[in-house]
Amino acid sequence: MIDEIPLRTWLAVAIAVATAAVVLVLAGDYQTALAALAGCAALVVIVATIPEEPPADLTPEPTRAEVPYEAALEAIAEPVLVLRGGRVVVANAAARALLGQHILGEDARVAIRHPGAAEHLAEGAEHPVDLVGIGTLDQRWQMRTAALGPELRLVHLIDQTGQYAAERMRVDFVANASHELRTPLASILGYVETLAEAAGEDPGLRQRFLGIVFDEARRMERLVEDLMSLSRIEAEKFRLPRAEVDLAELVQDACDSLYTTHGNRGDDIRLELADGVPRVIGDQAQLSQLVHNLVGNAMKYGRAGTPVEVSLSGIDRNVCLVVADQGEGIAPEHLPRLTERFYRVDPGRSRSLGGTGLGLAIVKHIVERHRGRLDITSTVGVGTRVAVTLPAAAPAPAPGSLS
């Protein structure tokens, strides 16, 4: 019988007796000592009635045998939790990385720390719910829940950040393209209406207005061509080119063409081709467009009369094309966004020079398709340098050697 009394009860009895003895010695009053002993005896009764097992919400997390598929859940790349009684009993590596290593045993509403998630879990609903701000403020998640038997509940967090960003890019692209097309179209309609009225009877005015209409129509044509070009490049993004291209010859041809079409500015091109530049595996038409865009930009944005330096060389197993101008330069805060579609540092100047806002976006996608690297550096008041590095084609085996 005595063996069945818990150890903590014996400890409480000893504390009660010791407390009464101390009171008797200090106060010298038997009545006070008895009162203290009675109070401590009540504490003993309370302690003795507490069950040995901890409450259900403090029970240790179940063993692996109690949670089905735990090993599979750990292998999932997205955050997954398993709840029992609203508390986290399993959290895979992705969940611990997102929510913290301490979440095992926590109330799921506290672990996830999102009011939308707390409300969803309290309702016990199984339909998906969108959450913003878990992890970082701009991260977007979809939370899905499902029952795993009568006691367990699965919580799956699906990262929607990339999908949302892609959708925003699509919406922004359509809006920007519509705006870029609407601007010259509105100008064309306005001048045509003016020509249809009395202004059309003045030969000088009519000629000037027709010239503006022609320029705006050409601007629309360039924009549509760049949009179609960008669409084709993106469609072929995962299709690796297979043809060998002599980039040195291609750069020479592009510079000769630009020299012919850009009048005096063509005299400013300074071309330096290293000896023995290896070929690259690429799409000749796209690489030609890349060179035209880079050299054309340097000619437009460099100061009149300053050189446009174009160089091509072989470095290790790569081919490096560098185009540098001596223009106004670009502030550092603009550099990360230069390859975004329709992004312009100076919109007014870009349009006046005939830019569509897609040139560097096209260059970026061509470089990515060719598994290359694009580096843009600039100093305000000095100029801009653009470097494109492409992997060189493997050299052909020597005659008579084993391939």
Secondary structure, DSSP 8 states (H G I E B T S, - for coil): -GGGS-HHHHHHHHHHHHHHHHHHHHH--HHHHHHHHHHHHHHHHHHHHS-SS--GGGS----TTTSTTHHHHHH-SS-EEEEETTEEEEE-HHHHHHH-TT-TTSBHHHHHT-HHHHHHHHHT--S-EEEE-SSSTT-EEEEEEEEETTTEEEEEEEE-HHHHHHHHHHHHHHHHHHHHHHHHHHHHHHHHHHHHTGGGG-HHHHHHHHHHHHHHHHHHHHHHHHHHHHHHHHHTTTS---SEE-HHHHHHHHHHHHHHHSGGGGGGEEEEE-TT---EES-HHHHHHHHHHHHHHHHHHB-TTS-EEEEEEEETTEEEEEEE--BS---GGGGGGTTSTT--SSHHHHHHTT--S-HHHHHHHHHHHTT-EEEEEEETTTEEEEEEEEEB------TTS--
